[in-house]
């Protein structure tokens, strides 16, 4: 599963995985852009499928994993890549914009990691997670407060998930 598959980085991840023979289930909130990525990359002989979802909603995360399992028989690797940015100084940041960036970049990552852990445990196979972080975790920009904070949170969630999950 690759989240944020309609964006430049997500589509690139899907493309490289497909080139290397992987089976890929791409998901994104933007149905039109996701369809365009699917059209551009093709179905790769049945190895590429897409699913529209808003991963800030737990039930849609669960539906995404279930759809992937039905389509391909399970989940082996998850790439939480979905993310958005908002440019604003901390002084000028409005609450709604900050919350939206946190919801997409941190909360959705937590929900995806949570569902991945549940799926890997249910399958009794383990699995892999490749978390997309950002240089902003370590070197934030002064007008990228929401993005930097949310990506640092997602990186910490990934670290904690790696420590907490055992099979």
C-alpha angles and dihedrals in degrees: 000000000000115000121205087030094157094062126085096259094041094048089048091052091050091048094051093045091051092048088055093052100259125145107237133199108191122195134185140154092237106080096185095051091043090053089050091053090048091050092047094048096035124212092292092225092311094314096109125063132161135211130189116225143147101230093197086079115075094213091055091050089052090048090051093054091044092050091050091049091051092046099044107014098254146339123278104165134020125199109192097200105142113121146145134201133215122193114217139121116250089248093056098036113125119215097237094054092046091049093049092053090048091048094052101035103035111015094044089048090052091049092049092047090048093051092044090055091049093047094047090049092047091050091045088218105102115221146202133269122196106192119203109220128165140236083245088075088070103022109028122193119234093239095042099071098134094043095045094047093046095048091048088052092051091049091052091048089054091050092049092047090052091053096043104045121079130158 
